[in-house]
C-alpha cells in the first residue's frame, strides 16, 4: 500500500511505513508503485507481461509497463503528463518501471463536434428554434 513517498511493508510482526526513497534500497524487497489516472473524457489501462496492472499496484523495478489512453466519444487524447511535465503524445506510453513511484495522467480534450460530424453530412438535418 502506498501513501505518497511511503510504502507499507508487511512483516510477521505487523506492518511498518517505509520512506520509499530511503528505506527500500536497504529493505531489499520493495517494489515501486505505479499510479495512473485520466482527465475527464477518457480512461487508462495498463499491462505488464500481458497481464493487466491496476493503478496503485507495486511493480518490480525494470518491468516494462504499457499504458493505453482510451478516449470517450467526442473526446480525443492529447498527451501524457507527470510531475516533471509532458512525457508523450501517443495513445500508448511505455516505461521501464523506475526505482520510485511513477505517477502519470492521460489528458483528453473535447473534439469539435462539427468536425466530428464532417461538412459533407448528406443524411444530417439541422433544427433551428
Secondary structure, DSSP 8 states (H G I E B T S, - for coil): -EETTEEEEEETTEEEEEEHHHHHHHHS---EEEEEEE-TTEEEEEEETTEE--TTEEE-TT-EEEEEEEE-TTEEEEEEEETTEEEE-SSEEEEE--SS-EEEEEEEEE--HHHHH-S--TT------
